[in-house]
Each structure stands twice: as C-alpha cells, then as structure tokens.
Amino acid sequence: MKSKKHIVIIGGGASGFFAAINSAINFPEANVIIIEKSNKLLSKVRVSGGGRCNVTHACFENSELIKNYPRGQKELQQVFSQFTTTDTIDWFLKRGVKIKKEQDGRMFPESNNSETIINCFLDEAKKHNIEISLSEEVIELKRSSDEILVMTSRKTYTANAIICCIGGHNNLSNYVFLKNSGHRIDELIPSLFTLNLPQSNIKELMGLSVKNGTVKVNGTKHQYTGPVLITHWGLSGPAVLKLSAFAAQDFHKLNYHAGISINWTGNLNEENIKELIAINIASKALVVNSTMFDIPKRLWEFLIHRAEIQNSKPWNELSKKQINKLAQILTNDVYTMQGKTTFKEEFVTSGGINLKEINFKTMESKVFPKLFICGEVLNIDGITGGFNFQNAWSTAWIAAKNALS
C-alpha cells in the first residue's frame, strides 16, 4: 500500500490558502496542512481595499499586467502565462463568488465584503480536509532522504513538499529558516507608502485632491501622473503610491528625505500655463476666485499665495513676475519629504527571496528541492490596486500544481 503524501503550507495568508486548496484539489490523496505563525488567518485579505478585499485588477493583457510590478516583471511573464486574471475571476466564480470591476479597474467581490473571500477559503479548506495549525512557528527545514523535516515551535513534520507563503516582512528574522536553507534574501525595503511633509502647511488642506497631478522625486528619473491626495501627513493617492513602489530603492538610499515636485496640472509646462493665463489677463475678476485646471478652490487659493499673489489681486493687475511665479508653482511646486507613512494596513515589501533562486515554471526552489515559494515572500511587489493579490494567486496556483509532480 502506498504511504500517504504530505504537503506542508507555511503561512495562513492569501497565497497560503490558495496553495493549500489547489494542492488538495490536484492531489486529493495527500494530507495538506497550513502552519501559521500568528493566531490569525488571512489578515491582509481582511483589511485589503478598506475591508472589501481588492481581489485583482481588470488588466487582462499580461504584457500590460506586468508593468504594475516594480520588481519581478520578467519572471511574472512566465507566471501569468499559466494563471491569469481571467483564471482568478473564474476560480472564485466556480465557488459562488462573483467578482465585479470598478471604474478604476480594481476588482472586488460583489458583496463588497472581504469576509466573502475569507469564508470561501475557509469553506474550501474544510471541504478538502485541510488541517490548520495556528500560533506555530517554523524554525528549520531539514532534508531527510527523499523527504523534508519541518521543525516548528511545537513539533516536527515529515513532508514530501513544502509551499512557503509567509508574505512580505520588514524584519529579516522572519526569513531565518529560509536563509538557513540556503536562500539569499534581498534587502527588505518598504514599498507602498505615503510621503510625509512635516514642514509644509499644505497638510491643513487634508482631504483635497486633484484628479491629474504629476509627482516627481527630484534628482531621480521617477515621476508618475494620476490622482494626488493631500493628507494630514502630506501626500498620498494613486500617483504617490505608484511613485513610492517604483522609487522604493531610491527613497531608501535617500533615507526618506527628498525634494518632491508636483505639477498640479498633470503634464502642462510653464509656457502652456502662461498661454492659458493670457486668456484671463484683461479680466477684472480676482485671481483667487478664478480656479483653473480642475484644482479645488482651497488648494487654488493656497497655490496663488505660494506664488505671492494677494486675494485682492485681479488678473489685469498681475505683473509679469507674478505670472511667471504662478506658472512655476502650478507646474513645479517643490516640497521637502521627511519620512513616510505605511499606506493604511496594506504593508508591502520590496525585497525577499532572490528571484534567480526560483524556477518560475514550477515555483520550486533551485537550492532546496521540493520547497516551493510563492507570494510576497519573493522579491516581487506590485502597486496598489489588486496586483499583489494576483501575484499571490498565480504563484500559489503554480506551486500547488507542481508540489507532488
């Protein structure tokens, strides 16, 4: 009689559950267990998208999809060719969870509640007799003939395959057992964060936003255009978060102290602005009352004060110097960033397992056979909008397919 095979999943998050469920589907005779270090399951799924769970993004062309990942684009080409955004939507639909698309491309369960995804996973785990162990930390992996010993804070498991899904962390201590198994850990650096501007009173305008601003890190090539939100810390919004992800390494080198330039008009330059201002130049209307470029009134007032234009000044009394200054402020408004703030609870890390050590056709480690690695523990991270979950689903699905092959 053939002895039962054992698949150990390390981590009870998004990729952990996806790997466990798909392993049980692919290898129904195997015993599958999830070992979770904390006393909670699916924590990031619960808080994602403001508690609605941003399952994926409506980007169906893989060549476009990979552009949303500052690190891992080349490797994800192989991954997404095997399990796509469409496959994710179908997977949930087959389990009674309809996924809807929002205007900005983000996709959520129709219920608008992350508990729908959590309950789907818990029901599937129960249906497939997946064992779950909480508050148990993996300490060491050891090879024993053709099996692997998984030593935890509680006991030792014998596994035929291990799928590691511990997520991204900012502390190297979480990766010790992987480092000791021969893996290189690329430096762990925060990726998605907002920019703190402690010296600027722009924070008094918190809650205001522009639909199309361009944010740039001075002295680097990094700049992104999109919605910009003013917060009580400084700046956030899609353009800022994308910038923080793609410029993560540079921000880290600069110790999160940098000059930040904002073009409040999107992509217009100073000459464009002057031409548009020329239309108003004969007007007796007050500049403060004549908002332009879809800039909210209170922000417009703030910006004209930065351009040293008084509230009582009409357009027809502006000097050439004031027009030049206004054009400069609108297109190149410079602030000093001093520090960062994690974006909500959605902590994302640049860094993790070095990508050269993984076979992306199977997600198997090249340095420790039958150890499969997926999700954010890899040095892959996406911008906000469902991309990190798509990486989790796709890599976990591939690992689960190949675990006992």
CORVENWO-V875807 format. One record per residue. N is the residue number from 1. PSI is psi in whole degrees, -180 to 180 (none if undefined). Layout:
# CORVENWO-V875807
n=<N N>
psi=<PSI PSI>
This chain:
# CORVENWO-V875807
n=<1 2 3 4 5 6 7 8 9 10 11 12 13 14 15 16 17 18 19 20 21 22 23 24 25 26 27 28 29 30 31 32 33 34 35 36 37 38 39 40 41 42 43 44 45 46 47 48 49 50 51 52 53 54 55 56 57 58 59 60 61 62 63 64 65 66 67 68 69 70 71 72 73 74 75 76 77 78 79 80 81 82 83 84 85 86 87 88 89 90 91 92 93 94 95 96 97 98 99 100 101 102 103 104 105 106 107 108 109 110 111 112 113 114 115 116 117 118 119 120 121 122 123 124 125 126 127 128 129 130 131 132 133 134 135 136 137 138 139 140 141 142 143 144 145 146 147 148 149 150 151 152 153 154 155 156 157 158 159 160 161 162 163 164 165 166 167 168 169 170 171 172 173 174 175 176 177 178 179 180 181 182 183 184 185 186 187 188 189 190 191 192 193 194 195 196 197 198 199 200 201 202 203 204 205 206 207 208 209 210 211 212 213 214 215 216 217 218 219 220 221 222 223 224 225 226 227 228 229 230 231 232 233 234 235 236 237 238 239 240 241 242 243 244 245 246 247 248 249 250 251 252 253 254 255 256 257 258 259 260 261 262 263 264 265 266 267 268 269 270 271 272 273 274 275 276 277 278 279 280 281 282 283 284 285 286 287 288 289 290 291 292 293 294 295 296 297 298 299 300 301 302 303 304 305 306 307 308 309 310 311 312 313 314 315 316 317 318 319 320 321 322 323 324 325 326 327 328 329 330 331 332 333 334 335 336 337 338 339 340 341 342 343 344 345 346 347 348 349 350 351 352 353 354 355 356 357 358 359 360 361 362 363 364 365 366 367 368 369 370 371 372 373 374 375 376 377 378 379 380 381 382 383 384 385 386 387 388 389 390 391 392 393 394 395 396 397 398 399 400 401 402 403 404 405>
psi=<135 136 152 138 151 128 121 124 123 109 125 43 -157 -56 -31 -49 -41 -40 -42 -48 -46 -29 -44 -34 -45 -33 72 -21 -13 155 123 130 139 126 120 129 -40 -175 16 150 146 39 -45 -33 -40 -41 -15 142 37 33 7 -17 98 86 -44 -169 143 60 104 -5 117 -34 -30 -38 -44 -19 -11 12 109 -33 136 13 -47 -45 -36 -20 -45 -42 -52 -18 -18 -36 111 177 -43 -40 -38 -49 -43 -39 -47 -39 -39 -19 21 12 111 135 131 153 138 170 -35 5 -16 148 134 162 146 -28 -15 31 123 -23 -27 -43 -45 -47 -36 -48 -45 -40 -43 -40 -42 -44 -36 14 41 126 144 128 122 164 41 120 134 126 -40 148 132 140 133 104 -118 15 171 135 126 107 125 -180 -8 -40 -175 129 149 125 146 -22 145 134 115 120 51 -2 -176 142 158 3 125 -23 -27 -16 7 -47 -29 -39 -42 -18 4 3 148 132 113 148 134 117 135 145 -61 114 164 162 125 132 70 -25 -7 139 9 -22 -23 -14 20 138 -20 150 159 145 -26 82 156 125 133 142 113 139 2 176 -2 122 145 147 139 -169 135 129 135 131 177 -6 -34 -104 140 -158 165 -41 -41 -42 -40 -43 -45 -35 -49 -26 16 -45 -42 -42 -42 -45 -34 3 32 31 115 157 130 124 138 130 104 -11 -6 -95 11 149 178 -40 -41 -45 -46 -39 -41 -35 -34 -27 -33 -7 -23 -3 145 -1 148 139 -40 -27 -1 69 146 164 31 27 129 150 -45 -35 -39 -44 -44 -43 -38 -28 -38 -28 7 42 125 156 -27 1 123 163 -41 -2 6 135 164 -38 -42 -39 -45 -42 -41 -43 -38 -45 -40 -31 -18 67 112 134 160 116 130 90 174 165 134 137 108 -137 7 68 127 139 135 138 176 -156 128 131 -22 -14 7 139 108 -3 -29 -16 16 144 140 -16 -15 90 145 10 119 142 131 165 -154 -8 -24 159 63 131 148 167 173 148 13 0 -36 -36 -39 -39 -43 -48 -47 -47 -38 -40 -42 -45 -44 -34 -32 -4 -47 17 none>
